[in-house]
Amino acid sequence: MKKKTKVLLTILFIISLFNLLNLVYKCFTPNIDIGKTILSLIGCLFMLILIILPLFSNKKLKLEIPDSMYTMFVVFCFCGIILGDVNDFFTRFSSYDSLLHFISGIMLSVLGFIVINTFCQKSIKSPLNPFFISFFAFTFALSLGVFWEIMEYNFDKYLDTNMQVYRNRY
């Protein structure tokens, strides 16, 4: 991993850890929304695990994640979890959610290309039609996006969260 990438990931880790400690402190103060605070705590823990996970997965599972893809994914999750949920960017900036949805579509498409490319190299050993590869990447991104929206809806409906940011937006 390049030094610039390590520095960026270290900075994101420290910021996430600081937010986690701040949320733990908030849990002991009166008059807070404990549900939102607990979900934010879980998000911070997820973020810390996400940053540390490849250190173990590369060695134990012999899984190689391209540094650029991993860094983009971590930065995207940081923007969504730490900035969006914990620091409330979703309600402060009206188009922040739309921007993250746009970026996630691009990232999921790239991930779809990586999945089909890895599959072709390991099992088929012959080139596939470029239309099929593009179609797979598109449907991969679309289906994961739909799955995410269904999950958000169900969390909002059954756990009384605000993942779709329809309450207290402006």
Secondary structure as UniProt FT lines:
FT   HELIX           3..27
FT   HELIX           34..60
FT   HELIX           67..77
FT   HELIX           78..86
FT   HELIX           89..92
FT   TURN            94..95
FT   HELIX           96..119
FT   HELIX           120..124
FT   HELIX           130..159
FT   TURN            163..164
//
